[in-house]
Amino acid sequence: MLILDLVINEVAVGKLAARGISPLEVEQVIANDPSVDDNPEPRVPGSKAMIGPTDAARFLTLILQPDEDSATRWHLMTGWESSTRQIHAFHRDR
């Protein structure tokens, strides 16, 4: 999955802020070789679940939606601190 352009709209920023997550941490997860799978509970076809660490080793789960017009532009929908189960799955897949 190639992300050349990540769109984080005001709604997503609000969802992240409510969970104590900054847009900078989202960028760090993307840069730190996250695991990416199909979203197990998609509201939008083609959406992905991304799990990975920030530079401070905080694991986040991010939900990204593909852009209709660009294969390399993705839209962040929401994110949260990864569960223990999600972190174990990340390490298992390495």
Contacts in CASP RR format, 6 or more apart in sequence:
PFRMAT RR
TARGET T0000
AUTHOR 0000-0000-0000
METHOD contacts of the structure
MODEL  1
MLILDLVINEVAVGKLAARGISPLEVEQVIANDPSVDDNPEPRVPGSKAM
IGPTDAARFLTLILQPDEDSATRWHLMTGWESSTRQIHAFHRDR
1 36 0 8 1.000
1 48 0 8 1.000
1 74 0 8 1.000
2 71 0 8 1.000
2 72 0 8 1.000
3 30 0 8 1.000
3 64 0 8 1.000
3 72 0 8 1.000
3 73 0 8 1.000
3 74 0 8 1.000
4 72 0 8 1.000
4 73 0 8 1.000
5 67 0 8 1.000
5 70 0 8 1.000
5 72 0 8 1.000
5 73 0 8 1.000
5 74 0 8 1.000
6 26 0 8 1.000
6 27 0 8 1.000
6 30 0 8 1.000
6 64 0 8 1.000
6 73 0 8 1.000
6 74 0 8 1.000
6 75 0 8 1.000
6 76 0 8 1.000
7 67 0 8 1.000
7 73 0 8 1.000
7 74 0 8 1.000
7 75 0 8 1.000
7 76 0 8 1.000
8 16 0 8 1.000
8 23 0 8 1.000
8 26 0 8 1.000
8 75 0 8 1.000
8 76 0 8 1.000
9 75 0 8 1.000
9 76 0 8 1.000
12 75 0 8 1.000
12 76 0 8 1.000
12 77 0 8 1.000
12 78 0 8 1.000
13 23 0 8 1.000
15 77 0 8 1.000
15 78 0 8 1.000
15 79 0 8 1.000
16 22 0 8 1.000
16 23 0 8 1.000
16 26 0 8 1.000
16 76 0 8 1.000
16 78 0 8 1.000
16 79 0 8 1.000
19 79 0 8 1.000
19 80 0 8 1.000
19 81 0 8 1.000
21 60 0 8 1.000
21 79 0 8 1.000
21 80 0 8 1.000
21 81 0 8 1.000
25 54 0 8 1.000
25 58 0 8 1.000
25 60 0 8 1.000
26 60 0 8 1.000
26 62 0 8 1.000
26 76 0 8 1.000
26 79 0 8 1.000
28 53 0 8 1.000
28 54 0 8 1.000
28 55 0 8 1.000
29 50 0 8 1.000
29 52 0 8 1.000
29 53 0 8 1.000
29 54 0 8 1.000
29 60 0 8 1.000
29 62 0 8 1.000
30 50 0 8 1.000
32 52 0 8 1.000
32 53 0 8 1.000
32 54 0 8 1.000
32 55 0 8 1.000
33 52 0 8 1.000
34 50 0 8 1.000
34 51 0 8 1.000
34 52 0 8 1.000
34 53 0 8 1.000
34 62 0 8 1.000
34 90 0 8 1.000
35 50 0 8 1.000
35 51 0 8 1.000
35 52 0 8 1.000
35 89 0 8 1.000
35 90 0 8 1.000
35 93 0 8 1.000
35 94 0 8 1.000
36 48 0 8 1.000
36 49 0 8 1.000
36 50 0 8 1.000
37 48 0 8 1.000
37 49 0 8 1.000
38 46 0 8 1.000
38 47 0 8 1.000
38 48 0 8 1.000
38 49 0 8 1.000
39 46 0 8 1.000
39 47 0 8 1.000
39 48 0 8 1.000
39 49 0 8 1.000
39 63 0 8 1.000
40 49 0 8 1.000
44 65 0 8 1.000
44 66 0 8 1.000
44 77 0 8 1.000
46 65 0 8 1.000
46 66 0 8 1.000
47 63 0 8 1.000
47 64 0 8 1.000
47 65 0 8 1.000
47 66 0 8 1.000
47 77 0 8 1.000
48 63 0 8 1.000
48 64 0 8 1.000
48 66 0 8 1.000
48 74 0 8 1.000
49 61 0 8 1.000
49 62 0 8 1.000
49 63 0 8 1.000
50 61 0 8 1.000
50 62 0 8 1.000
50 63 0 8 1.000
50 64 0 8 1.000
51 59 0 8 1.000
51 60 0 8 1.000
51 61 0 8 1.000
51 62 0 8 1.000
51 82 0 8 1.000
51 86 0 8 1.000
51 87 0 8 1.000
51 89 0 8 1.000
51 90 0 8 1.000
52 59 0 8 1.000
52 60 0 8 1.000
52 61 0 8 1.000
52 82 0 8 1.000
52 90 0 8 1.000
53 59 0 8 1.000
53 60 0 8 1.000
54 60 0 8 1.000
58 81 0 8 1.000
59 81 0 8 1.000
59 82 0 8 1.000
59 86 0 8 1.000
59 87 0 8 1.000
59 90 0 8 1.000
60 79 0 8 1.000
60 80 0 8 1.000
60 81 0 8 1.000
60 82 0 8 1.000
61 79 0 8 1.000
61 80 0 8 1.000
61 81 0 8 1.000
61 82 0 8 1.000
61 83 0 8 1.000
61 86 0 8 1.000
62 76 0 8 1.000
62 78 0 8 1.000
62 79 0 8 1.000
63 76 0 8 1.000
63 77 0 8 1.000
63 78 0 8 1.000
63 79 0 8 1.000
64 74 0 8 1.000
64 75 0 8 1.000
64 76 0 8 1.000
64 77 0 8 1.000
65 74 0 8 1.000
65 75 0 8 1.000
65 77 0 8 1.000
66 73 0 8 1.000
66 74 0 8 1.000
66 75 0 8 1.000
67 73 0 8 1.000
67 74 0 8 1.000
67 75 0 8 1.000
82 90 0 8 1.000
END
